[in-house]
Amino acid sequence: MQIDQPKLLSVDEVRVQRDSLLAAGKRLVFTNGCFDILHRGHVSYLNFARNQGDALVVGLNTDESVRANKGANRPIHNELDRAFVLGSLRAVDYVVLFGEKEPKDIIARILPQVLVKGSDWAHYVSGRDIVEAHGGKVVLADLVEGKSTTSTIERILAVHGNAVNKHG
């Protein structure tokens, strides 16, 4: 089964979009993450990120890099399904996959004008030095309290854990 993914682009295709935006005096915003089980916090965050410029590209961790960052039981949804869901959101203009543990290399290739990360990453924003060295800026987004994929999984297991364990 082929899944239509018009917003899923290669790094080179995103760079072409970035160059086109820049020539028109517009700004490309970059953010990244696993976006495994999409929730209100994600949507609020992505809307905030999109409002920082004229187009938003989401760097999406591949399944392999999610496992490296989150452990063997993640992701819950595979990378193409996650890309499809993200690409279905109005706030997201482009999705690009990356397999590294952090997005510094892909940021260096795309060179967005704005880099957005959640305020929980204030201590370290991968790619900050690259974006700022090229005249861009880093913006930290406030998080929606109590909304995270980890807390969602914990609630599911707390409520349904016994049923899951009994039935496989």
C-alpha positions, 0 to 999 in steps of 0.5 A, spaced: 500 500 500 502 506 497 501 512 502 500 519 499 505 523 502 506 530 498 509 534 504 514 529 505 520 531 502 528 530 501 533 534 505 535 537 498 527 538 496 527 542 503 533 546 501 530 548 494 523 551 498 528 554 503 531 558 497 525 560 494 522 563 500 528 566 502 528 569 495 521 572 496 523 575 503 520 570 507 522 565 513 523 558 513 522 555 520 525 548 522 523 544 528 524 537 530 522 531 534 519 524 534 511 526 534 510 519 536 503 519 539 500 526 536 497 530 542 494 537 544 501 539 546 504 537 539 499 541 535 499 547 540 507 547 539 507 546 531 502 552 531 506 556 535 512 554 530 509 555 524 507 562 527 514 564 527 515 564 520 512 563 513 513 556 512 514 550 517 519 544 516 518 538 521 525 534 522 522 527 523 526 522 527 526 516 523 524 509 527 531 508 528 533 514 531 527 514 535 529 507 538 536 510 540 533 516 543 527 513 547 528 506 547 526 499 544 519 500 545 518 506 541 516 509 536 509 506 537 507 508 530 512 508 524 516 513 521 511 514 514 505 514 519 508 519 523 510 523 517 503 522 514 499 525 520 504 531 521 503 532 513 496 532 514 496 538 519 495 545 517 501 548 520 506 543 517 508 545 510 514 540 509 516 534 513 523 531 512 526 525 515 533 524 519 536 518 522 541 521 526 540 522 534 540 529 533 538 534 527 544 538 527 547 535 520 540 536 517 539 543 520 546 545 517 544 543 510 537 546 510 539 553 514 532 555 516 532 562 518 528 560 525 529 554 529 524 552 534 524 548 540 520 546 546 522 550 553 524 544 556 530 544 551 533 551 553 539 548 556 541 545 549 538 546 542 541 542 537 543 547 531 543 553 535 550 555 533 549 554 525 542 558 525 545 564 529 551 564 525 547 564 519 543 570 521 537 566 524 534 566 530 532 560 536 525 561 539 523 557 545 516 555 545 512 554 552 509 547 553 502 545 554 503 542 562 501 535 562 501 533 555 506 529 553 507 522 549 510 519 555 505 521 560 499 518 554 503 512 554 503 511 562 496 513 562 494 508 557 498 502 561 495 504 568 488 504 565 489 498 560 495 495 562 492 489 566 487 488 560 493 488 555 497 483 559 492 478 559 490 479 552 497 480 549 
